[in-house]
């Protein structure tokens, strides 16, 4: 085509498509936040309200009108009202016919109603296509734009309606997961009611360990001194006793992060395959290892803070001042005898504690999605596995050095009970020994083959019996 034949249209003639119109029923916090996010994503927004002239401040650029007028103007309607106010939708059945209704409602507790809110909504307006979704988003997250990559769930009986809602959610920056038909609505409505589901087991274990070791050490360090020596040492409960419980629980929780991996390895060796499912208790244990590690870090952090506080305690300052006064009265100075072994033990104890805490923090940082996402799988595995076991080894050695010269003393076993640090060394020692066995060349070679898909063949006699 020759250039003179090209007809250029003026800029005024270019038709810009009008943005899609979204309707929101409900002008509360959730409705206003959702409207603001839709406007910022390029949509037009209209609100449906019982009192369109007195519903309060709405996002700039949004319209407000009656429910009937708003329903007529848009094909996609967000229901941001509580279930107990759904009855007004029955009067709008003719206006809602063929519309897509997105139910964002949640309940205060599980089993509050005999049927899911979305199922109830579908029964009230059978001519509309109800989609349950976006109910896991909070008004705060919508208002502050914390949506990038956040996963939301959808369910509904109309595939076309779900596709429309999914496209809209993707434009908002959300990741959509289809949970199937509307029968999954109750499951989706129960999601926001879960209280730290992945943290429940680690926190229960931590609380149980803390309670056990607190009362165990209370008997050994306070009650024993009062009964046997008639000494009142209850003041030690607040700092000294707590500073023994924190490192003990921290070390046990850290060992619980790596023990299930060793158990899983031996289970795969025993079965000769990686395709057999682990027991439910082991599955659940392995899924909460990250949370156990973070709880362990929290107790280690408390231990570090309490250790720094010890020199300013009243009892420590009083003992130091009394020693100085006694030496001045007696005109006597306690000579400093350099014990090389004691000095090495003390310095090694502190050095391993500092290094172990540093590695603790490093493991926690790499578990953050923003940091872990920047690492390759090999780098992430190296830090979490190799450095993780090194952290466990260093912290265990920290505990062994603490009691290196006390294990054989009779005075250590008050009322024939071992100290708390001896009990806490059992679990990490077992985890380290099992890991060491898995690292043996003959064992590691076989386990690697199993994890690459190799399966141990059945004996011929067993195959023959199976065929019979």
Secondary structure by P-SEA (a helix, b strand, c coil): cccccbbbbccccbbbbccbbbbbccccaaaaaaaaaaaaabbbbbbbcccccccccccccbbbbcaaaaaaaccbbbbccccccaaaaaaaccccccbbbbbbccccccccccccaaaaaaaacccbbbbbccccccaaaaaacccccbbbbbbcccaaaaaaaaaaaaaabbbbbbcccccaaaaaaaccccccccaaaaaaaaaaaaaaaaaaaaaaccaaaaaacccccccccccaaaaaaaaaaaaaaaaaacaaaaaaaaaaaaaccccccccaaaaaaaaaaaaaaaaaaaaaaaaaaaaaaccccaaaaaaaaaaaaaaaaacccbbbbbcaaaaaaaaaaaaaaaaaaaaaaaaaaaacaaaaaaccaaaaaaaacaaaaaaaaaaaaaaaaacccccccccccccccccaaaaaaaaaaaaaaaaaaaacaaaaaaaaaaaabbbbbccaaaaaaaac
